[in-house]
Amino acid sequence: AISNAENNHNLDIDSLVVAEAYVGKNLVMKRFAARARGRASRIEKPFSEITIVVRELSEAA
């Protein structure tokens, strides 16, 4: 987040603060695992998406 703020928005990295941070759902990989007696069961491998929002701290504060 700091690198993106510096390169894309020309913000000063020394005055950045984390404004928001949250985790959301993303895709779920579905796989099958072998079980007893020739059967199979489904295994779900969930992924998450992390979002971090940074803001530049104003000099007046």
MMTF fields as JSON, N, C-alpha, C and O atoms, coordinates in Angstrom:
{
  "mmtfVersion": "1.0.0",
  "mmtfProducer": "UNKNOWN",
  "numBonds": 243,
  "numAtoms": 244,
  "numGroups": 61,
  "numChains": 1,
  "numModels": 1,
  "chainsPerModel": [1],
  "groupsPerChain": [61],
  "chainIdList": ["A"],
  "bondAtomList": [4, 2, 8, 6, 12, 10, 16, 14, 20, 18, 24, 22, 28, 26, 32, 30, 36, 34, 40, 38, 44, 42, 48, 46, 52, 50, 56, 54, 60, 58, 64, 62, 68, 66, 72, 70, 76, 74, 80, 78, 84, 82, 88, 86, 92, 90, 96, 94, 100, 98, 104, 102, 108, 106, 112, 110, 116, 114, 120, 118, 124, 122, 128, 126, 132, 130, 136, 134, 140, 138, 144, 142, 148, 146, 152, 150, 156, 154, 160, 158, 164, 162, 168, 166, 172, 170, 176, 174, 180, 178, 184, 182, 188, 186, 192, 190, 196, 194, 200, 198, 204, 202, 208, 206, 212, 210, 216, 214, 220, 218, 224, 222, 228, 226, 232, 230, 236, 234, 240, 238],
  "bondOrderList": [1, 1, 1, 1, 1, 1, 1, 1, 1, 1, 1, 1, 1, 1, 1, 1, 1, 1, 1, 1, 1, 1, 1, 1, 1, 1, 1, 1, 1, 1, 1, 1, 1, 1, 1, 1, 1, 1, 1, 1, 1, 1, 1, 1, 1, 1, 1, 1, 1, 1, 1, 1, 1, 1, 1, 1, 1, 1, 1, 1],
  "groupList": [{"groupName": "ALA", "atomNameList": ["N", "CA", "C", "O"], "elementList": ["N", "C", "C", "O"], "formalChargeList": [0, 0, 0, 0], "bondAtomList": [1, 0, 2, 1, 3, 2], "bondOrderList": [1, 1, 2], "singleLetterCode": "A", "chemCompType": "L-PEPTIDE LINKING"}, {"groupName": "ILE", "atomNameList": ["N", "CA", "C", "O"], "elementList": ["N", "C", "C", "O"], "formalChargeList": [0, 0, 0, 0], "bondAtomList": [1, 0, 2, 1, 3, 2], "bondOrderList": [1, 1, 2], "singleLetterCode": "I", "chemCompType": "L-PEPTIDE LINKING"}, {"groupName": "SER", "atomNameList": ["N", "CA", "C", "O"], "elementList": ["N", "C", "C", "O"], "formalChargeList": [0, 0, 0, 0], "bondAtomList": [1, 0, 2, 1, 3, 2], "bondOrderList": [1, 1, 2], "singleLetterCode": "S", "chemCompType": "L-PEPTIDE LINKING"}, {"groupName": "ASN", "atomNameList": ["N", "CA", "C", "O"], "elementList": ["N", "C", "C", "O"], "formalChargeList": [0, 0, 0, 0], "bondAtomList": [1, 0, 2, 1, 3, 2], "bondOrderList": [1, 1, 2], "singleLetterCode": "N", "chemCompType": "L-PEPTIDE LINKING"}, {"groupName": "GLU", "atomNameList": ["N", "CA", "C", "O"], "elementList": ["N", "C", "C", "O"], "formalChargeList": [0, 0, 0, 0], "bondAtomList": [1, 0, 2, 1, 3, 2], "bondOrderList": [1, 1, 2], "singleLetterCode": "E", "chemCompType": "L-PEPTIDE LINKING"}, {"groupName": "HIS", "atomNameList": ["N", "CA", "C", "O"], "elementList": ["N", "C", "C", "O"], "formalChargeList": [0, 0, 0, 0], "bondAtomList": [1, 0, 2, 1, 3, 2], "bondOrderList": [1, 1, 2], "singleLetterCode": "H", "chemCompType": "L-PEPTIDE LINKING"}, {"groupName": "LEU", "atomNameList": ["N", "CA", "C", "O"], "elementList": ["N", "C", "C", "O"], "formalChargeList": [0, 0, 0, 0], "bondAtomList": [1, 0, 2, 1, 3, 2], "bondOrderList": [1, 1, 2], "singleLetterCode": "L", "chemCompType": "L-PEPTIDE LINKING"}, {"groupName": "ASP", "atomNameList": ["N", "CA", "C", "O"], "elementList": ["N", "C", "C", "O"], "formalChargeList": [0, 0, 0, 0], "bondAtomList": [1, 0, 2, 1, 3, 2], "bondOrderList": [1, 1, 2], "singleLetterCode": "D", "chemCompType": "L-PEPTIDE LINKING"}, {"groupName": "VAL", "atomNameList": ["N", "CA", "C", "O"], "elementList": ["N", "C", "C", "O"], "formalChargeList": [0, 0, 0, 0], "bondAtomList": [1, 0, 2, 1, 3, 2], "bondOrderList": [1, 1, 2], "singleLetterCode": "V", "chemCompType": "L-PEPTIDE LINKING"}, {"groupName": "TYR", "atomNameList": ["N", "CA", "C", "O"], "elementList": ["N", "C", "C", "O"], "formalChargeList": [0, 0, 0, 0], "bondAtomList": [1, 0, 2, 1, 3, 2], "bondOrderList": [1, 1, 2], "singleLetterCode": "Y", "chemCompType": "L-PEPTIDE LINKING"}, {"groupName": "GLY", "atomNameList": ["N", "CA", "C", "O"], "elementList": ["N", "C", "C", "O"], "formalChargeList": [0, 0, 0, 0], "bondAtomList": [1, 0, 2, 1, 3, 2], "bondOrderList": [1, 1, 2], "singleLetterCode": "G", "chemCompType": "PEPTIDE LINKING"}, {"groupName": "LYS", "atomNameList": ["N", "CA", "C", "O"], "elementList": ["N", "C", "C", "O"], "formalChargeList": [0, 0, 0, 0], "bondAtomList": [1, 0, 2, 1, 3, 2], "bondOrderList": [1, 1, 2], "singleLetterCode": "K", "chemCompType": "L-PEPTIDE LINKING"}, {"groupName": "MET", "atomNameList": ["N", "CA", "C", "O"], "elementList": ["N", "C", "C", "O"], "formalChargeList": [0, 0, 0, 0], "bondAtomList": [1, 0, 2, 1, 3, 2], "bondOrderList": [1, 1, 2], "singleLetterCode": "M", "chemCompType": "L-PEPTIDE LINKING"}, {"groupName": "ARG", "atomNameList": ["N", "CA", "C", "O"], "elementList": ["N", "C", "C", "O"], "formalChargeList": [0, 0, 0, 0], "bondAtomList": [1, 0, 2, 1, 3, 2], "bondOrderList": [1, 1, 2], "singleLetterCode": "R", "chemCompType": "L-PEPTIDE LINKING"}, {"groupName": "PHE", "atomNameList": ["N", "CA", "C", "O"], "elementList": ["N", "C", "C", "O"], "formalChargeList": [0, 0, 0, 0], "bondAtomList": [1, 0, 2, 1, 3, 2], "bondOrderList": [1, 1, 2], "singleLetterCode": "F", "chemCompType": "L-PEPTIDE LINKING"}, {"groupName": "PRO", "atomNameList": ["N", "CA", "C", "O"], "elementList": ["N", "C", "C", "O"], "formalChargeList": [0, 0, 0, 0], "bondAtomList": [1, 0, 2, 1, 3, 2], "bondOrderList": [1, 1, 2], "singleLetterCode": "P", "chemCompType": "L-PEPTIDE LINKING"}, {"groupName": "THR", "atomNameList": ["N", "CA", "C", "O"], "elementList": ["N", "C", "C", "O"], "formalChargeList": [0, 0, 0, 0], "bondAtomList": [1, 0, 2, 1, 3, 2], "bondOrderList": [1, 1, 2], "singleLetterCode": "T", "chemCompType": "L-PEPTIDE LINKING"}],
  "groupTypeList": [0, 1, 2, 3, 0, 4, 3, 3, 5, 3, 6, 7, 1, 7, 2, 6, 8, 8, 0, 4, 0, 9, 8, 10, 11, 3, 6, 8, 12, 11, 13, 14, 0, 0, 13, 0, 13, 10, 13, 0, 2, 13, 1, 4, 11, 15, 14, 2, 4, 1, 16, 1, 8, 8, 13, 4, 6, 2, 4, 0, 0],
  "groupIdList": [1, 2, 3, 4, 5, 6, 7, 8, 9, 10, 11, 12, 13, 14, 15, 16, 17, 18, 19, 20, 21, 22, 23, 24, 25, 26, 27, 28, 29, 30, 31, 32, 33, 34, 35, 36, 37, 38, 39, 40, 41, 42, 43, 44, 45, 46, 47, 48, 49, 50, 51, 52, 53, 54, 55, 56, 57, 58, 59, 60, 61],
  "secStructList": [7, 2, 2, 2, 2, 2, 2, 2, 2, 7, 7, 7, 4, 4, 4, 3, 3, 3, 3, 3, 3, 3, 3, 3, 3, 3, 3, 3, 3, 3, 3, 3, 3, 3, 7, 4, 4, 4, 7, 3, 3, 3, 3, 3, 3, 3, 3, 3, 3, 3, 3, 3, 3, 3, 3, 3, 7, 7, 6, 6, 7],
  "xCoordList": [0.824, 0.0, 0.874, 0.56, 1.967, 2.857, 3.529, 3.653, 3.958, 4.616, 3.659, 4.048, 2.409, 1.419, 1.126, 0.992, 1.023, 0.742, 1.884, 1.656, 3.093, 4.252, 4.388, 4.604, 4.265, 4.497, 3.307, 3.494, 2.09, 0.916, 0.29, -0.275, 0.376, -0.323, 0.607, 0.14, 1.915, 2.93, 2.701, 2.804, 2.391, 2.197, 3.501, 4.342, 3.663, 4.842, 4.69, 3.721, 5.633, 5.479, 5.656, 5.21, 6.289, 6.478, 5.207, 5.099, 4.249, 3.022, 1.806, 0.674, 2.015, 0.896, 0.449, 1.27, -0.859, -1.441, -2.461, -3.02, -2.695, -3.688, -5.063, -5.355, -5.901, -7.246, -8.234, -9.077, -8.132, -9.029, -8.242, -7.294, -8.646, -8.095, -9.186, -9.729, -9.504, -10.523, -10.242, -9.514, -10.842, -10.649, -11.99, -13.007, -11.988, -13.207, -13.011, -11.892, -14.095, -14.04, -13.577, -13.807, -12.93, -12.493, -12.917, -13.85, -12.283, -12.691, -12.415, -11.633, -13.065, -12.879, -12.502, -13.264, -11.31, -10.916, -11.593, -11.596, -12.16, -12.829, -12.006, -11.73, -11.62, -10.814, -11.486, -12.359, -11.078, -11.618, -10.502, -9.384, -10.805, -9.853, -10.413, -11.616, -9.53, -9.941, -10.345, -9.694, -11.423, -11.916, -12.0, -11.631, -12.478, -12.571, -13.629, -14.584, -13.459, -14.401, -14.645, -15.755, -13.639, -13.747, -14.551, -14.941, -14.801, -15.574, -14.638, -13.424, -15.232, -14.465, -15.262, -16.492, -14.547, -15.22, -14.601, -13.44, -15.395, -14.957, -14.19, -14.593, -13.086, -12.304, -12.382, -12.124, -12.736, -12.789, -11.605, -11.345, -10.889, -9.731, -10.054, -9.859, -10.549, -10.958, -9.764, -8.737, -9.919, -8.941, -9.586, -10.81, -8.774, -9.291, -8.621, -7.55, -9.261, -8.772, -8.566, -9.502, -7.342, -7.018, -6.996, -6.334, -7.716, -7.756, -7.255, -7.763, -6.251, -5.692, -5.771, -5.281, -6.394, -6.535, -5.638, -5.744, -4.755, -3.874, -4.24, -4.682, -4.05, -4.296, -3.105, -2.36, -2.932, -1.843, -2.304, -3.367, -1.508, -1.823, -1.579, -0.508, -2.57, -2.416, -1.492, -1.348, -0.869, 0.081, -0.621, -0.008, -1.902, -2.642, -2.986, -3.202, -3.041, -3.409, -2.256, -2.383],
  "yCoordList": [-1.181, 0.0, 1.252, 2.236, 1.208, 2.371, 2.602, 3.739, 1.519, 1.644, 2.183, 3.015, 1.719, 2.224, 3.694, 4.459, 4.102, 5.498, 6.405, 7.512, 5.932, 6.738, 6.84, 7.93, 5.722, 5.706, 6.19, 6.885, 5.836, 6.155, 7.499, 8.157, 7.922, 9.128, 10.215, 11.267, 9.976, 10.949, 11.46, 12.66, 10.549, 10.917, 10.729, 9.913, 11.487, 11.386, 10.175, 10.095, 9.234, 7.987, 8.189, 7.351, 9.266, 9.507, 10.01, 9.935, 10.518, 11.041, 10.166, 10.632, 8.903, 8.004, 7.283, 6.881, 7.128, 6.358, 5.386, 5.635, 4.285, 3.308, 3.821, 3.997, 4.059, 4.565, 3.419, 3.473, 2.388, 1.234, -0.022, 0.017, -1.122, -2.431, -3.459, -3.544, -4.24, -5.258, -6.434, -6.321, -7.562, -8.812, -9.239, -9.198, -9.647, -10.108, -11.469, -11.975, -12.05, -13.366, -13.247, -12.239, -14.281, -14.379, -15.755, -16.34, -16.27, -17.54, -18.717, -18.603, -19.848, -21.076, -22.172, -22.49, -22.753, -23.889, -25.138, -25.372, -25.928, -27.156, -28.345, -28.47, -29.211, -30.383, -31.612, -31.506, -32.777, -34.031, -34.845, -34.88, -35.499, -36.35, -37.765, -37.967, -38.732, -40.134, -40.506, -40.114, -41.264, -41.736, -43.263, -43.89, -43.821, -45.27, -45.837, -45.146, -47.065, -47.85, -47.214, -47.303, -46.579, -46.055, -44.781, -44.413, -44.117, -42.879, -41.672, -41.798, -40.516, -39.266, -38.223, -38.264, -37.291, -36.186, -34.883, -34.835, -33.838, -32.551, -31.781, -31.745, -31.17, -30.293, -28.902, -28.721, -27.92, -26.541, -25.772, -25.794, -25.091, -24.298, -22.828, -22.333, -22.126, -20.737, -19.78, -20.028, -18.705, -17.635, -16.364, -16.232, -15.446, -14.186, -13.028, -13.177, -11.897, -10.684, -9.618, -9.255, -9.121, -8.116, -6.747, -6.564, -5.79, -4.43, -3.476, -3.465, -2.675, -1.691, -0.33, -0.143, 0.627, 1.985, 2.89, 2.921, 3.626, 4.56, 5.985, 6.238, 6.909, 8.323, 9.119, 8.691, 10.278, 11.157, 12.004, 12.624, 12.026, 12.784, 14.256, 14.638, 15.072, 16.512, 17.158, 16.662, 18.255, 18.963, 19.699, 19.952, 20.048, 20.808, 19.958, 20.485, 18.635, 17.754, 17.48, 16.754],
  "zCoordList": [0.0, 0.0, 0.0, -0.669, 0.752, 0.814, -0.535, -0.988, -1.171, -2.47, -3.524, -4.343, -3.514, -4.466, -4.226, -5.181, -2.968, -2.656, -3.106, -3.594, -2.938, -3.32, -4.838, -5.368, -5.534, -6.978, -7.801, -8.799, -7.398, -8.212, -7.861, -8.735, -6.599, -6.171, -5.647, -5.211, -5.683, -5.265, -3.839, -3.585, -2.911, -1.515, -0.745, -1.124, 0.336, 1.184, 2.104, 2.859, 2.05, 2.806, 4.309, 5.093, 4.721, 6.148, 6.837, 8.061, 6.064, 6.666, 6.367, 6.497, 5.968, 5.683, 6.95, 7.775, 7.089, 8.186, 7.593, 6.525, 8.292, 7.849, 8.236, 9.419, 7.249, 7.504, 7.704, 8.6, 6.877, 6.967, 6.622, 5.838, 7.214, 6.864, 7.112, 8.213, 6.089, 6.264, 5.341, 4.355, 5.691, 4.965, 4.4, 5.093, 3.14, 2.503, 1.874, 1.792, 1.435, 0.801, -0.639, -1.308, -1.089, -2.469, -2.972, -2.422, -3.967, -4.545, -3.614, -2.67, -3.889, -3.128, -4.11, -5.022, -3.915, -4.749, -4.202, -2.993, -5.084, -4.667, -5.158, -6.351, -4.232, -4.537, -3.958, -3.096, -4.432, -3.922, -3.298, -3.813, -2.188, -1.5, -1.451, -1.283, -1.599, -1.547, -0.118, 0.85, -0.014, 1.278, 1.228, 0.236, 2.286, 2.389, 1.441, 1.086, 1.044, 0.233, -1.133, -1.658, -1.714, -3.065, -3.197, -4.305, -2.122, -2.165, -2.172, -2.016, -2.357, -2.337, -1.575, -1.537, -0.973, -0.296, -0.773, -1.178, -0.716, -1.226, -0.154, 1.009, -0.561, 0.299, -0.304, -1.494, 0.514, 0.032, 0.586, 1.789, -0.298, 0.094, -0.162, -1.272, 0.864, 0.67, 0.642, 1.274, -0.089, -0.151, 0.386, 0.378, 0.843, 1.339, 0.61, 0.022, 0.661, 0.0, 1.072, 1.783, 1.183, 2.193, 1.523, 0.502, 2.091, 1.57, 2.651, 3.773, 2.293, 3.213, 2.55, 1.436, 3.243, 2.733, 3.568, 4.794, 2.898, 3.608, 3.212, 2.092, 4.148, 3.882, 4.355, 5.237, 3.761, 4.154, 5.337, 5.289, 6.386, 7.578, 7.295, 6.825, 7.58, 7.303, 8.319, 9.436, 7.939, 8.8, 9.938, 10.975, 9.761, 10.778, 11.986, 13.077, 11.798, 12.909, 13.774, 14.761]
}
